[in-house]
């Protein structure tokens, strides 16, 4: 009887030991992270400890992978919680770690024709503003005032010059020749598309294309960006002074209260001749009208994000006023328009912008 009991005990002990071995607990889910803190876009690698049968990674952005080691390419900056689940014969274990992907610093300036004068572009930080005639002093097409949000972009500090046009196109269409660093004028919207195509063929690979500003981008920058009290004129002032803007400053009947009388130069001036606005932009009022990318159309009262205007039309938008314009026509909210093929005007030019990506 004792012998039988001992046999039973021996068998049970052996079974218990076997079961204990089969259900051995899995090890911890500790893992290492390589390249955390890199600038987006970048790749991060992960490595788990030995000893498990199955590995499942959750990268914190909705994507996953399996295997003892894994790699993840993060396209966007942010803080991600990476989780590892390891499974073995005895169960599973979980651990997590934060992975931080940094935003690549955005340069404050860019050049569109390196080595050529007046081709510097400045970063215009995006924001929200009230677009249109907020002062109730403009034309009907400046209404209704509406909320617009624009993303950050680069804008030329200066209007495009005759020197720059000649550099790209090999000719100079301007009326006021003899001043290479005066704005190029007598250029149509269609002409500028050819210029931009040639300019973009010279730009470095994987960089944003150069283009005309949207009407919203132009007004946002001219009025000072996302500030509560936006400026009437593109030089950062609320009163037009011929000593500070190139426009028709002669004393004339009906001169508005927001201007002072002065010289009428009757021609363009070299870009950057007057002080810039707070964003570092020169001649955003006066000198030459500036083409925008939008087709001309009525405003909507709805809030918009990065509006680009109507899908089609007969006229393209012009902004800024010119050397022959009177003060009301140099206001930041003022809208003008001409057919895209129109070029016979010594007071119409443009400036260049580009998106960040």
HELIX and SHEET records of a PDB file:
HELIX    1   1 UNK A    2  UNK A   22  1                                  21    
HELIX    2   2 UNK A  140  UNK A  142  5                                   3    
HELIX    3   3 UNK A  162  UNK A  169  1                                   8    
HELIX    4   4 UNK A  189  UNK A  200  1                                  12    
HELIX    5   5 UNK A  215  UNK A  222  1                                   8    
HELIX    6   6 UNK A  327  UNK A  330  5                                   4    
SHEET    1   A 3 UNK A  31  UNK A  34  0                                        
SHEET    2   A 3 UNK A  42  UNK A  48 -1                                        
SHEET    3   A 3 UNK A  69  UNK A  74 -1                                        
SHEET    1   B 4 UNK A  64  UNK A  66  0                                        
SHEET    2   B 4 UNK A  54  UNK A  58 -1                                        
SHEET    3   B 4 UNK A  78  UNK A  88 -1                                        
SHEET    4   B 4 UNK A  91  UNK A 101 -1                                        
SHEET    1   C 5 UNK A 109  UNK A 111  0                                        
SHEET    2   C 5 UNK A 120  UNK A 124 -1                                        
SHEET    3   C 5 UNK A 153  UNK A 156 -1                                        
SHEET    4   C 5 UNK A 352  UNK A 355 -1                                        
SHEET    5   C 5 UNK A 210  UNK A 212 -1                                        
SHEET    1   D 3 UNK A 127  UNK A 131  0                                        
SHEET    2   D 3 UNK A 146  UNK A 150 -1                                        
SHEET    3   D 3 UNK A 304  UNK A 305  1                                        
SHEET    1   E 4 UNK A 336  UNK A 338  0                                        
SHEET    2   E 4 UNK A 316  UNK A 319 -1                                        
SHEET    3   E 4 UNK A 289  UNK A 295 -1                                        
SHEET    4   E 4 UNK A 348  UNK A 349  1                                        
END                                                                             
